[in-house]
Amino acid sequence: MIHGSRDASALADARAILFDLDGVLTPTAEVHMRAWARLFAPVLETHGVAPYTDADYFAHIDGKPRYDGVRSMLAARGIDLPEGEPSDAAEADTVHGLGNRKDQAFTAEVDEHGVEPYPGSVAFLDAAEAAGLAVAVVTSSRNGRRVLAAAGLADRFGTIVDGVHAAAHGLAGKPSPATYVEGAQLLGLAPSQCVVVEDAHSGVAAGRAGGFLLTVGVDRGAGADSLLEHGADLVVDDLAELIDSLPGGAA
């Protein structure tokens, strides 16, 4: 079911689709959720504050660069830790140490269990490419290329703006639109020619702030109303619902 006030027919004017990765192309949001829970459950218990829940992931972490997610979660519980340095060991009780600890847990999950892309998202990607649209991945994750490879999608995207690229080019993370604007520019297009596809509050907010043609939310647990409130123009449960609205589609 399509939710929202905008008509999906706006997709017919698109020149490119900019995909978030985790939760849009692949169910790695679930892997991230498990990794964040493994990180924060003992940390919050040690500090004697309210326990970590999945609701914390959606409210404070989802879609943000890793260290920003750590800062947001700690702030939500009133915990003050030193920043440290990106080179901090995973055992360090610093913002960067916790972020590196979470990265270790995520990498282990991907390597041990692999990643299967969402069938509806792959079908939408196939249809977008068949319609002649350019495609790119824009993700806050520093593990974006690893995940794409594990999902068998690495050769589908010549343009990838991930956490490594963002850090190297000084691009602010979502909800800033900077990484999505970068993705559009790398494709040689203006934001107004591109569609952003996101599952996170911070991501749809980035799409709205960047002046993109359309910001599509995919509801993987954040809630359709919440995604619309944060900036999505329309929300679907599965991207396959939008195939007929692409250029050359039936709609």
N, C-alpha and C positions, 0 to 999 in steps of 0.2 A: 504494500500500500504506500502511495506517495502522500506525504504530509507537507503542508506549507502553502503559502500564498502565491508563489511563483509557479508559472507553467513550465513543465519539463521541455516544452517545445523550444525554449531558449537554447537548448543543446544543439539545435540545427544550425546555429550561427557560430558554433565553436570552431576554432582552428587547432586547439590542443587541449588535452586533458592532463592535469597535474595531479598525480595520485600520491596521497600519503601512503605509507607502507603498512605499518603495524595496525591491524584492525580494519584496513581497507582492502589491500591485496592479499594479505596473509593473516592468519589468526594468531600472530605473534604477540598481540596484546595479551592473550592468555598466558603466554610464556613470560612476558614482562610482569604481569600481575603476580605470578608465582614467585618470580625472582625478587620483586619488591617486597612481597610478604615475607620471604625468607630473610631479607635484610632487616626490615623494620620491626617484625614481631619481637625479636630479642632486644633490639635497641630501645623500643618504647617500654618494654617490661623493665629493663635496667633503670630507666629514668622514672619509673613509677607513675606513668601517665596512662591515659585511656589506650586500650589495645588497638592495634592496626586492623582495619577492615577493608573489604573491597571498595566500599564507598569512599575511603580515603584516596584510593588510586584514581577514581574518576574526578574527585574534587580537587586534588592537589598535585597530581603527578602526570596524568594521561596527556600525551602529546608534547610535553616539555622536554628540553634537553636534560640529560641525566642529572647534572649537578644542580640545575634549577629545580628539578623534582625533589632532590634531597633537601634543598633549602626550604621549599614550600612546605614539605611534610614536617620538617623540624619546627618551622615557625607555627604551623597549625597546632602543635602540642606545646609551644612555648619553650622549646629546647634550643639552647644557644651553644653551638660548637664552633671551634676555630675553622677558618676556611681551609687552611693547609695549602698544598700545592697539587697540581695534576699528577705529579710523580709520586704522591703519597702511596705507601703500601696499603693494600686492601684492609689490613688489620688496624690501620690508624683511625682513631676516633676524631676525624675531621670531616668536613663536608666532602672534600675530594676523596678521602679514604673510604667513606661510605659509598660514594658513587662508584669507585673502582671495585668495591666489594660486590655491589649489585651487578656490575658488568661481568664479573667472573661467574656469578650464578647464571646469568642469562646465556653466556657463551656455552656453558656446560649443558644447559637445556637444549640448545639448538644442535650442538654436536652429537648429543646422545639420542635425541628423539626426532631430529629433522623437522621440516616445516612443510605443510601441505597448503597451497593457496586456496582461497575460496573459489569454488567452481563458478559461481555467478560473476565474480570479479574478473576471472580469466575470460569468460564469455563476453563480458563488456569490453575488456581490453582487445579481444579479437575483433569485435565489431567496430570499435573505434579506429583501429588500424586499417580495417577493411574499408572504412569510410574516408580514409586519407588523412586522419587526424594525427598530429604529432603527439607523442606521449613522453612524460618524464615522471620520475619519482622524486618527491620532496619529503624528506623524513628527518626528524630530530635525532634519530638513532645514529650512533657511530658504528653500529653493526649492520647498517643497511645493505652493504654489498654482500656480507656474509649471509644475511637472511635471503636476499634475492637468489643467491647461488643455491642455497639449501632448498629453496622452493622451485628451482628450475626456471627462474624468470630472468636470470642475469643477462641473457642475450636479447631480451625484449626491450631493454632501456639503454639508449645511448647517452641519455642525459640523466644524471643522478645528483641531486643536491642533498647530501647527508650531513650528519653532525661533524664529520671530519672536514668536509668542504666548507661548512659554515664557519668553523673555528679558523680555518686557514685564511678565509676572506673577511673575517670580522663581522659576520652577519648575525644579527640578533635572532634569538630563537622565537618560536611561536609563543604568544599570540602576535608578535610582530609579523608583518607580512613579508619581511625582508627575504626569507628563503624562497617563498613562492614567487616573488618578483624576480629573484635571481633565476629560478627555473624558467620563467617566461622569457627572460632576456637571453638565456642560453639557447633557447629555441628560436630566437630572432623575432619574438612576438611581444605585443603589449599585453598587460594583464587583462584588458577589456576583451581580448580575443581568446582567453583561456578559461577553462572550468577547473575549479579546485574541488577535489573529492577528499573528504575528511571524516573521521569518526570521533574526534576529540573536541572538547569545548575550545581549547586554545587554537586548534587548527581551523575550525569554522570562523572563529574570531579573526584569525589571520586573513582568511579569504575575504571576509567582509571588509576589513580595513584596507586591503590592497586594491580595491576597485575592480575585482575580477568579474567576468561576464556572468558567472553563476557559481555559487558555493553549494555543493551537494554534501549533505550529511548522511552517513551510513550508520544506522543505529545498531551498535554492537553491545549496548548496555547503558550508554549515557542517557538514553531517553529521547524520543523525537521532540517533545516540547522543549526540553532543555537545550538540545542542539539548535533548534529554531531561535530560542531566546538568545543564544550566544552568537548567532550570526549566519546560520545556514539559511539559504533561500528555500530549499526543499529537503526533505529527509525520506530515505527509503530504507527498507530492511535488507535489501539485496540489490546490487547494482544491475543485475539482469533485468530488473523492472524498467530500466531506462534505455535498453537497447533500441527499441522502436523509435525513440525520440532523437537518436543520433542522425547526422546528415545521411540521407538516403534510406532512413528507417521507414516503418509503416505509419508512424504517427504523423 
